């Protein structure tokens, strides 16, 4: 077996980044370092400093935590601090705008008086906050066309928000309605 080529790490794994940098030669960014990805990667269209990335993480984490706290308190009074006035809801289940969002959650709290939100996983990068979440409640009102059963259920979602000026400005989600219906039917 001959010597490793210059394009393959000596450990024989042979994994390289698109710019041909061996994975073993990567280093973590220190505060003040620029974070630039190769243009072809689609990552980091706007170079940022490590401090900006840390700030983005802090803002995203704080917004997600405030959102979950508001949902768990069944209190929409802080929504204006968390969401933009022109909040865009891409799900199609409710209209856009902060007033529509508040009305939507008031309806949720009415239909599920004991609803609790929990973040299972979170990813925060740049202006995006992504969360795999669960919403747990007791089935006490008609839901998804199914009469109340008194059963506990958990609705699973994956939510993506775009942050603008320190607030949640847009929202996309995937909701596990099939799993919800199975729980409500006792399957």
C-alpha positions, 0 to 999 in steps of 0.5 A: 500500500503506497502513501496517501495522496494529497487529497486523502487524509492519512487515516484512509477515510478520504472524506473531503469538503467541497473545497477539498479540505480534509475534515481533519484540518477543520478548526472551530471559529474563535470570537472575531473570526469570520465564518465563510463557506464556499460559495457553492455550498449555499451556506452563509450567503453573508459572511458573519463574525463568530460574535454575530453567530453567537448573537443570532443563537442567543436571539433565536434561543430566547425567542423560542423559549419565550414562545414556549413559555407564552404557550404554556402560560396560555398567555398571548399578551407577550406575542407582540414582543415575540412576533412581528406585526406582519407575521407571515403564517405559511401553513395556510391554516390561519391568516397572516398578521399578529392579530390573526396569530393571537386569535388562532392561539386563543382558539387553541387554548379554548379547544385544548385548555391544558395544552403544553408545548415542549421543544424536543430539538432545536437548531438555530442558524443565521436568521432561522429557528427550527424546532421539533416540538410536541404539544400535549393536551387532553381531548375535551373538545371536538378535534379533527372531526372526532368527538371528545374522548378524554384521552391524552394526546401529543401532537408532533410538529416541526416548526421553522421561523425566520427572525427579523429585527429580533422577532419571529417574522415568518413560520413554516411547519409540518404537523403530524395529523395522522399520528394525532388522529390515531391517538384520538381514535385510540389506535 
